[in-house]
Every structure is written in C-alpha cells, then in structure tokens.
Amino acid sequence: MIPSRFVVTSCCVAAVLACTTDISSPIAWAGGGPESAVTSATTAPAGEQLISTLIATANVSVTAGTTFTDIFDATTFVCRAPGTCTVRVEVSLVLRDIPGGGEAAYGQVLVDGVAAAPDPEISLEGSQAETTSPSASRALSFVWTAAALASGSHIVEAKLRGSSSVTTTDRSMTIQVFKP
C-alpha cells in the first residue's frame, strides 16, 4: 500500500460554476519541511458543476520499469444518481533517474480499467539522445479526463512506466467529479 493523505470536499450549490478545495493543514514532503497550506480553484467544464474532489499525496519513491506501475493506491469515487459524470484527474509528480540516451517516462490514468483521455499513455519526460547521464529531478503536472460515466462507484488508477526505468518521489493526485 502506498501511503497517502486524502481530503474530500463537496460542492452542492446548484449555481456554483467553480468550487475551492482548501487543505487547511500543512503537507509534509520528503524533500523538506512542510509546505504551506494549499488552495486550488477549478472552473467546471461548460454546463457542469463540481460535485466532489479527492486529493492524494505520497512521498515514497516508486521505480517503474517497462511495464506500468501504480504510483497511488486505486482510488474509488462515486458519481451520484441521476445522470452521468465527468471526471478530471490531475497528477503532479517529481520524476528523476530517467536514463540518458533518449529514454522516456510515460504516464497513464485508468478509469474502471479503461485509459482516460487524451491517450492510453502520455510521454511525460525524456532524456536527450546525446547524453549518457540520468535526468535530474523535475516536477511535472498532467491532466486526464473521462466523460459520460454512469452513476455509481468508479475506480481511478494512476500509473508510470519508463522506456527502461524511471523513479518518482513526491507526488499528488487530484480527482474532481463534475455533473451536468
């Protein structure tokens, strides 16, 4: 099990086009002392409103080889009835140790076992073909979405792989659920 911290919020006002998730306590990162409180605001997709937000953080190193490896525990969210939902998954992570020589790191988010848009896997970062040393640490963020999800429980999985290997340390995942 990958240690993480979850914060769940709900926005239920019908006229709301944007909601704010406020994490009022500091988050401790492996690379240093606690970060200051984090506030994020998201504008809903056209005609939809934010219903809930789940946030997970982890700071345990995970090294992935050439097959996709979980970088968070599988996370369940609920699409309330009636109707469908859209889910937006943002993954922010520190990548390091991508071997030189043109190697790359790839990310993937699955919703109920199906790759979320925009692609089944996204190239996150790569090393220069002419270098031989591993890449330095670099923080990156990426967003995946899945639309027209039926009401009920759904599972999100965030994964990482390398063309040979890659390591991630500090990371966060934000799952936002929207309804029309």
C-alpha positions in Angstrom: 0.0 0.0 0.0 1.3 3.4 -0.9 1.0 5.9 2.0 -1.2 8.9 1.1 -3.4 11.5 2.5 -6.9 12.1 1.3 -9.1 15.2 1.6 -12.7 15.0 0.4 -14.8 18.1 -0.2 -18.3 18.5 -1.7 -19.9 21.4 -3.6 -23.6 21.2 -3.7 -24.9 24.7 -4.6 -26.7 24.5 -7.9 -25.5 27.8 -9.2 -21.8 27.1 -8.5 -19.6 27.2 -11.5 -16.4 26.9 -9.5 -15.5 25.5 -6.1 -12.5 25.7 -4.0 -10.8 22.9 -2.1 -8.9 24.1 0.9 -6.4 22.0 2.7 -6.0 23.8 6.0 -3.1 21.7 7.4 0.4 21.6 6.1 1.6 18.7 3.9 5.0 17.2 4.7 7.1 16.4 1.7 10.1 14.1 1.7 12.3 16.8 0.2 12.0 19.2 3.0 9.8 20.7 5.7 6.0 21.0 5.5 4.7 23.0 2.6 2.3 25.8 3.3 -1.5 25.2 3.1 -2.6 24.6 -0.5 -5.7 26.2 -2.1 -6.8 25.2 -5.6 -9.7 26.5 -7.6 -11.1 24.8 -10.7 -13.7 26.1 -13.2 -16.2 23.5 -14.2 -16.4 22.3 -17.8 -19.1 24.2 -19.7 -22.6 23.4 -18.4 -21.2 21.2 -15.5 -20.7 21.8 -11.8 -18.0 20.4 -9.5 -19.6 17.8 -7.2 -16.6 16.4 -5.2 -12.8 16.5 -5.0 -10.4 13.8 -3.7 -6.7 14.6 -3.1 -4.0 12.1 -2.5 -0.3 12.7 -1.8 2.6 10.4 -1.5 6.4 10.8 -0.9 7.6 7.2 -1.1 9.9 6.5 -4.0 8.5 4.3 -6.7 10.7 3.0 -9.5 9.0 1.7 -12.6 10.5 -0.4 -15.3 9.0 -1.0 -18.8 5.5 -2.1 -17.6 3.1 0.4 -15.9 3.4 0.5 -12.1 0.9 2.0 -9.7 2.0 5.3 -8.2 -1.0 5.6 -5.9 -3.4 3.1 -4.5 -6.5 2.6 -6.7 -9.0 5.3 -5.6 -12.8 5.0 -5.7 -15.1 7.9 -6.3 -18.9 8.0 -6.6 -21.0 9.5 -9.4 -24.3 10.3 -7.7 -27.6 9.5 -9.5 -29.3 10.6 -11.6 -27.3 11.0 -14.8 -23.7 10.8 -15.8 -20.4 12.4 -14.6 -17.2 13.7 -16.0 -14.0 13.0 -14.0 -10.8 15.1 -14.3 -7.6 13.6 -12.9 -4.6 15.7 -12.4 -1.3 14.1 -11.4 1.7 16.2 -10.3 4.9 14.4 -9.7 8.7 14.6 -9.4 10.4 12.4 -12.0 14.1 11.5 -11.7 16.6 9.0 -12.9 15.4 8.7 -16.5 18.5 7.1 -18.1 20.3 9.1 -20.8 20.4 8.2 -24.4 16.8 9.2 -25.4 14.9 7.2 -22.8 11.5 8.5 -21.7 8.8 8.2 -18.9 5.2 7.6 -19.7 2.0 8.2 -17.6 -1.4 6.6 -17.7 -4.7 7.0 -15.9 -7.3 4.3 -16.0 -10.9 4.8 -15.0 -12.6 1.5 -14.4 -9.7 -0.2 -16.2 -10.1 2.0 -19.4 -7.4 4.5 -20.4 -8.7 8.1 -19.8 -8.3 10.8 -22.5 -6.2 12.2 -24.1 -4.3 9.0 -24.8 -3.8 5.5 -23.5 -0.3 6.7 -22.4 1.4 10.1 -22.4 5.1 10.8 -22.8 5.9 12.8 -19.6 9.6 13.5 -19.9 12.6 12.2 -21.8 16.4 12.5 -21.8 18.4 13.9 -24.6 19.6 11.3 -27.1 23.2 12.6 -26.9 23.5 12.4 -23.1 24.6 9.4 -21.1 23.8 10.5 -17.6 20.3 10.1 -15.9 18.0 13.1 -15.9 17.8 15.5 -13.0 14.7 15.7 -10.8 11.9 17.6 -12.5 8.3 18.4 -11.3 5.5 18.0 -13.9 1.7 18.0 -13.9 -0.7 16.3 -16.4 -4.5 16.0 -16.7 -6.6 13.2 -17.9 -10.4 13.1 -18.3 -13.2 10.6 -18.7 -16.8 11.7 -19.6 -20.3 10.1 -19.6 -19.6 7.9 -16.6 -22.7 6.1 -15.3 -23.9 6.8 -11.8 -22.3 4.6 -9.2 -18.8 3.8 -8.0 -15.7 4.1 -10.2 -12.0 3.3 -9.7 -9.1 5.6 -10.8 -5.6 4.2 -11.2 -2.5 6.3 -11.9 0.5 4.5 -13.4 4.0 5.2 -14.6 6.5 3.4 -16.8 9.8 4.1 -18.4 11.3 3.0 -21.8 13.8 1.4 -19.5 13.2 2.8 -15.9 12.1 5.9 -14.1 11.7 7.0 -10.5 9.1 9.2 -8.9 9.2 10.6 -5.4 6.9 13.4 -4.2 3.5 13.4 -6.0 -0.1 14.3 -5.7 -3.3 13.3 -7.5 -6.5 15.4 -7.6 -9.7 13.7 -8.7 -12.6 16.0 -9.5 -16.1 14.8 -10.3 -18.4 17.0 -12.3 -22.2 16.6 -13.2 -24.1 18.4 -15.9 
